[in-house]
Amino acid sequence: MTRRIREMIWEQIVGLAEDGNVAIAWATNTESGFDFQTYGNNRRIPIDEDGLRLVLFQPDT
């Protein structure tokens, strides 16, 4: 999907998420091969490690 479509979908999802958690990932031409966004109190935290986009998982509470 194009960036524009992805952003439109993301806006709709965030609008419906209320107190929920949402993550969206997509393929990119980067070292990791993907990028992602999160919304809400999510266990998945995006971090950059030496230019590499990684997912840090917080402990389950």
C-alpha positions in Angstrom: 0.0 0.0 0.0 1.1 3.5 -0.5 2.2 5.9 2.3 -0.9 8.0 1.7 -3.2 5.0 2.1 -1.3 3.7 5.1 -1.6 7.1 6.8 -5.4 7.3 6.1 -5.9 3.8 7.6 -3.7 4.7 10.6 -5.9 7.8 11.3 -9.0 5.7 11.2 -7.6 3.0 13.5 -6.3 5.5 16.0 -9.7 7.2 16.0 -11.4 3.9 16.9 -8.7 2.6 19.3 -9.9 4.5 22.4 -8.0 2.9 25.3 -6.6 0.0 23.2 -3.2 -0.7 21.7 -2.4 -0.6 18.0 0.7 -1.5 16.0 1.1 -1.2 12.3 4.2 -2.4 10.4 5.2 -2.1 6.7 8.0 -3.1 4.4 10.7 -0.5 3.7 14.0 -0.2 1.9 16.0 0.1 5.1 18.5 -2.1 7.0 15.8 -3.8 9.0 13.5 -4.1 6.0 10.5 -2.7 7.9 9.2 0.3 9.9 6.3 0.6 12.3 4.2 2.8 14.5 2.4 2.1 17.8 -0.4 3.8 19.6 -1.6 3.5 23.2 0.0 1.9 26.2 1.8 -0.7 24.1 4.4 -3.3 25.0 6.1 -2.7 21.7 8.4 0.3 21.8 10.2 1.5 18.6 13.9 2.1 19.2 16.8 3.1 16.9 20.0 1.2 17.5 22.9 2.4 15.4 20.5 3.4 12.6 18.6 0.1 12.8 14.9 0.2 13.7 14.1 -2.4 16.3 11.2 -3.4 18.5 11.7 -3.4 22.3 9.2 -5.5 24.2 8.3 -4.3 27.7 7.6 -6.9 30.3 4.0 -8.1 30.6 2.3 -6.5 33.6 
